Amino acid sequence: MTDLKTLHLPQTITGTQSDIDLAHEMIQAWRTDGIVQVATNAIQHQKTERAFDASKRFFRMPLNFKSQCISDLTYSGYIASGEEVTDGQADYSEIFTVCKDVLPDDPRVQKQWPCHGPVPWPDQNYQQSMTAFMDELGCIGNVLLKLLALGLGLNNINALTELTDDGWHHMRVLRFPAASAHSARGIGAHTDYGLLVIAAQDDVGGLYVRPPVAGETRNRNWLPTESSAGMYENEEPWTFVKPVPKVLTVFPGDILQFMTHGYLLSTPHKVRLNTRERFALAYFHEPKFSRCVRPLFWPLGNDHIDYGTHFTNMFMRSYPDRITTRRIIAEDRLTNWTRFAQSPRERVAGGQPAML
């Protein structure tokens, strides 16, 4: 069993030598193990526990109540076990997704931007607990991105946090049932579509990650012709992420692989069901929905990811039959959004070439 690196983050990053050393530790851990742990303080741990408590209360509600917490405007809301699809197979997890809470009178909703709408919160306590936890992880995400800018040698320590200002940060609140004779699959092998993943798990265990393997091909999951779903599902090596109290796990997503030309690889991961039910919280620290993301070191070519299009495509792929997907298709929202996304607008410039 691999002992994962645990980082103790400062509250602010100013570019001191200790900051630079910490940044290199983080990057080395990602390049060696594919994942790093971050220790939480007392306030962060308290907010984590409250989010877990709210999650357990919700998932124990009757199915007919949970099933009402959906929306045809946004992918926020309840996802029943078996509804999510990875590599053509159903995943046996219950999920509540929390995306940006955008009110119906917001101009973005009025203009029919895909995926924009209010979160169908089950109750006020759930809303307050999840919002407080996500806000705390947003602060951690900003610290991590400033460290990453330092570690990559970018000229601007805020280069990545400027990208995620007013970001499309969202979270998947997960419950996994106990394994049965029917299946031990929680979620199939995949990489995550976004920038940075910060997750918390309970004491049960079930998460596995695939570390970088020399010479191994990793698909560019952001391209419609390539997918990481199911890759290396049954091929070693896979590392069991042992639950550790008062830590979060952090790993890169597809956008960091794209932005760094594969210097940082998006981490494949999967979940196996255990002998009892398991709960987890997976937060995604993301670019702004309307951002166009370019490679950090050679940003002037044609390679780019329109984040809003990318996010929408990933969710439509995972939930082909969801009411939200059907409305996006029926109203041609993605086509209309793509026209806007391809028009001149805000761009992320990237940095100067740096020694990695």
C-alpha positions in Angstrom: 0.0 0.0 0.0 1.4 3.4 -1.0 1.8 6.1 1.6 0.6 9.2 0.0 2.2 12.6 0.5 0.4 14.9 2.9 0.7 18.7 2.5 0.1 21.3 5.2 -1.0 24.4 3.3 -0.3 28.0 4.4 -3.3 30.4 4.3 -1.6 32.6 1.7 1.0 32.1 -1.0 3.5 34.9 -1.6 6.3 33.2 -3.5 8.7 32.6 -0.6 11.2 29.8 -0.8 9.0 27.6 1.5 6.1 28.2 -0.9 8.3 27.2 -3.9 9.5 24.1 -2.0 5.9 23.1 -1.2 4.9 23.6 -4.8 7.6 21.3 -6.0 6.5 18.7 -3.4 2.9 18.8 -4.7 3.9 18.5 -8.4 6.3 15.7 -7.7 3.6 13.8 -5.8 1.2 14.2 -8.7 3.9 13.0 -11.2 4.7 10.0 -9.0 1.5 9.0 -7.4 -1.2 10.9 -9.4 -2.6 12.2 -6.1 -1.7 14.2 -3.0 -3.3 14.6 0.4 -4.0 18.0 2.0 -4.4 18.3 5.8 -7.4 20.2 7.1 -7.6 22.5 10.0 -10.3 22.4 12.7 -12.7 24.7 10.9 -12.3 22.9 7.6 -12.8 19.5 9.2 -16.0 20.8 11.0 -17.4 22.0 7.6 -16.5 18.6 6.1 -18.3 16.7 8.8 -21.4 18.9 8.4 -21.5 18.3 4.7 -21.3 14.5 5.3 -24.1 14.7 7.8 -26.3 16.6 5.4 -25.5 14.1 2.7 -26.4 11.1 4.8 -29.7 12.7 5.9 -30.6 13.4 2.2 -29.8 10.0 0.9 -31.8 8.3 3.6 -35.0 10.2 2.4 -37.6 8.2 0.4 -36.8 7.8 -3.3 -40.0 9.7 -4.3 -38.7 12.8 -2.4 -35.1 12.6 -3.7 -36.4 12.1 -7.3 -38.2 15.4 -7.1 -34.9 17.3 -6.7 -34.1 17.6 -10.4 -34.2 20.3 -13.0 -34.4 20.5 -16.8 -32.2 23.6 -16.8 -29.2 22.5 -14.8 -27.4 19.2 -14.1 -27.7 20.1 -10.4 -29.8 17.7 -8.4 -30.4 14.0 -7.7 -29.0 11.2 -9.8 -30.4 7.7 -9.0 -28.2 4.7 -8.8 -27.6 3.3 -12.3 -28.4 6.6 -14.1 -24.8 7.7 -14.6 -23.0 5.9 -17.4 -19.2 5.3 -17.7 -17.9 3.5 -20.8 -21.3 2.4 -21.6 -22.0 0.8 -18.2 -24.2 2.0 -15.4 -22.5 3.1 -12.2 -24.0 2.0 -8.9 -23.8 5.3 -7.0 -26.4 7.8 -5.8 -25.4 11.4 -6.5 -26.5 14.9 -5.7 -24.7 17.3 -8.0 -24.3 20.9 -6.9 -23.5 23.4 -9.7 -23.5 27.1 -9.6 -26.9 28.3 -8.3 -28.1 30.6 -11.0 -31.5 32.2 -10.5 -34.2 32.1 -13.2 -34.0 35.8 -13.9 -30.3 35.8 -14.4 -29.4 37.0 -18.0 -27.5 33.7 -18.6 -30.6 31.7 -17.9 -32.7 34.1 -20.0 -30.3 33.7 -22.9 -30.7 29.9 -22.6 -27.1 29.2 -21.7 -26.8 25.4 -21.3 -26.6 24.0 -17.7 -27.6 27.3 -16.1 -30.4 27.4 -13.6 -31.2 27.2 -9.8 -30.1 24.2 -7.7 -33.1 22.1 -6.7 -32.0 22.1 -3.0 -33.8 19.5 -0.9 -33.9 21.9 2.2 -32.1 24.9 3.7 -29.9 22.9 6.0 -28.5 21.0 3.0 -28.0 24.2 1.0 -26.1 25.9 3.9 -23.9 22.9 4.7 -22.9 22.2 1.1 -22.3 25.9 0.3 -20.1 26.4 3.3 -18.1 23.3 2.5 -17.7 24.3 -1.2 -16.6 27.9 -0.2 -13.9 26.4 2.0 -12.7 24.2 -0.7 -12.7 27.1 -3.1 -10.2 28.9 -0.9 -8.1 25.7 -0.8 -8.3 25.5 -4.5 -6.9 29.0 -4.9 -4.0 28.2 -2.7 -3.2 25.1 -4.7 -3.4 26.9 -8.0 -1.0 29.6 -6.8 1.4 26.9 -5.7 1.0 25.3 -9.1 1.8 28.5 -10.8 5.0 28.8 -8.7 6.0 25.2 -9.3 5.5 25.5 -13.1 7.6 28.7 -13.2 4.8 30.9 -14.5 5.6 34.6 -14.5 2.3 35.5 -12.8 1.5 33.7 -9.5 -2.2 34.5 -10.2 -2.2 33.1 -13.7 -4.4 30.1 -12.8 -6.6 31.8 -10.2 -7.5 34.4 -12.7 -8.7 31.6 -14.9 -11.0 30.3 -12.1 -12.3 33.7 -10.9 -16.1 33.3 -10.8 -15.4 29.7 -11.8 -17.9 27.0 -12.6 -17.0 25.3 -9.3 -19.3 22.3 -8.6 -19.5 19.2 -6.5 -20.7 15.6 -6.6 -22.1 14.4 -3.3 -21.9 10.6 -3.5 -23.4 7.5 -1.7 -22.2 4.1 -2.7 -24.2 1.0 -1.5 -22.6 -2.1 0.0 -21.3 -4.6 -2.5 -23.6 -7.5 -3.5 -23.6 -10.6 -5.6 -25.0 -8.4 -8.4 -22.0 -6.0 -8.6 -18.9 -4.6 -6.9 -18.7 -1.7 -9.3 -19.2 1.8 -7.8 -17.8 4.0 -10.7 -15.9 2.7 -13.6 -12.3 3.9 -14.5 -12.3 7.4 -15.8 -10.5 10.7 -15.6 -12.3 13.9 -14.5 -13.1 16.5 -17.2 -12.1 19.6 -15.2 -9.1 21.5 -13.8 -8.6 20.3 -10.2 -10.4 17.7 -8.1 -10.5 18.1 -4.3 -12.3 15.2 -2.5 -13.2 13.9 0.9 -14.1 10.3 1.8 -15.4 8.6 4.9 -13.7 5.8 6.7 -15.0 3.0 4.6 -12.7 3.1 1.5 -13.2 2.2 -2.1 -11.3 4.8 -4.1 -8.5 3.6 -6.4 -6.2 5.8 -8.5 -3.8 5.0 -11.3 -0.4 6.6 -11.0 1.5 7.8 -14.0 3.2 4.9 -15.9 6.2 5.4 -18.0 5.4 5.2 -21.7 1.7 4.7 -21.1 -0.8 6.4 -23.4 -3.4 8.6 -21.8 -6.3 9.6 -24.0 -7.2 13.3 -24.5 -10.6 13.1 -22.9 -11.5 16.6 -24.0 -11.6 15.5 -27.7 -14.8 14.0 -29.0 -12.8 11.2 -30.7 -11.1 10.1 -27.5 -12.3 9.0 -24.1 -10.6 7.8 -21.0 -13.7 5.9 -19.8 -12.8 2.3 -19.0 -9.1 2.7 -19.9 -6.9 0.3 -17.9 -9.9 -0.7 -15.8 -8.5 -4.2 -15.1 -4.8 -3.6 -15.7 -2.3 -2.9 -12.8 -1.1 -0.7 -11.3 -3.9 0.8 -9.2 -3.4 2.4 -5.8 -6.0 2.0 -3.1 -6.5 5.4 -1.4 -6.6 4.5 2.2 -9.0 6.7 4.2 -7.1 9.0 6.5 -8.9 11.3 9.0 -8.9 15.0 8.5 -7.3 15.0 5.0 -8.6 15.9 1.5 -7.3 14.2 -1.6 -6.3 16.3 -4.6 -5.5 15.3 -8.2 -5.3 16.9 -11.7 -8.1 16.7 -14.2 -8.2 16.7 -18.0 -7.7 20.5 -18.3 -4.5 20.5 -16.4 -3.2 17.7 -18.7 -4.2 19.8 -21.7 -2.7 23.1 -20.3 0.7 21.5 -19.4 1.0 19.3 -22.5 0.9 16.2 -20.4 3.5 17.2 -17.9 0.7 16.8 -15.4 -1.5 13.9 -16.3 -5.2 13.7 -15.5 -5.5 10.9 -12.9 -7.6 7.9 -13.7 -9.6 6.7 -10.8 -12.4 4.2 -10.0 -14.6 3.2 -7.1 -15.2 -0.4 -5.9 -18.1 -1.1 -3.6 -17.1 -2.2 -0.1 -18.8 -4.4 2.5 -20.9 -1.4 3.8 -22.2 1.8 2.3 -19.7 4.6 1.7 -20.0 8.4 1.3 -17.7 10.8 -0.5 -17.7 14.5 -1.6 -15.9 15.4 -4.8 -15.4 19.1 -5.5 -14.2 20.5 -8.9 -12.3 23.8 -8.9 -13.0 25.0 -12.4 -12.6 27.8 -15.0 -15.3 30.3 -15.6 -18.0 28.8 -17.8 -17.3 31.3 -20.6 -13.5 30.9 -20.5 -11.5 29.7 -23.4 -8.5 27.7 -22.0 -5.2 27.5 -23.9 -1.9 25.7 -23.2 0.2 27.5 -20.7 3.5 27.5 -22.4 2.7 27.8 -26.1 -0.6 29.7 -26.0 -0.7 31.3 -29.4 -1.7 28.2 -31.5 -5.2 27.0 -32.3 -5.4 24.5 -29.5 -8.0 25.5 -27.0 -10.9 24.2 -24.8 -14.1 26.3 -24.5 -14.9 25.3 -21.0 -18.7 25.7 -21.2 -18.9 23.6 -24.3 -16.6 21.0 -22.7 -18.6 20.8 -19.5 -21.9 20.5 -21.3 -20.5 17.7 -23.6 -19.1 15.7 -20.7 -22.4 15.8 -18.8 -24.5 15.0 -21.9 -22.2 12.0 -22.5 -22.7 10.8 -18.9 -26.4 11.4 -18.7 -27.8 10.8 -22.3 -31.4 10.3 -21.1 -31.6 13.0 -18.3 -34.3 15.6 -18.6 -31.6 18.3 -18.8 -29.9 16.7 -21.7 -33.2 16.3 -23.6 -34.0 20.0 -23.1 -30.5 21.1 -24.3 -31.1 19.0 -27.5 -34.7 20.0 -28.0 -33.9 23.8 -27.7 -30.5 23.5 -29.5 -28.9 25.2 -26.5 -25.4 23.8 -27.1 -25.3 25.0 -30.8 -26.4 28.5 -29.7 -23.8 28.5 -26.9 -21.1 27.3 -29.3 -21.7 30.2 -31.6 -21.3 32.5 -28.6 -18.2 30.6 -27.4 -16.5 31.0 -30.8 -17.0 34.8 -30.9 -14.3 37.2 -29.6 -14.4 37.3 -25.8 -12.3 36.7 -22.7 -9.3 34.5 -23.2 -6.6 33.1 -20.9 -3.3 34.1 -22.3 -1.0 31.6 -20.7 2.5 32.1 -19.5 6.0 32.2 -20.9 7.8 28.9 -21.6 9.3 27.6 -18.4 11.7 24.9 -17.3 9.6 22.0 -16.0 
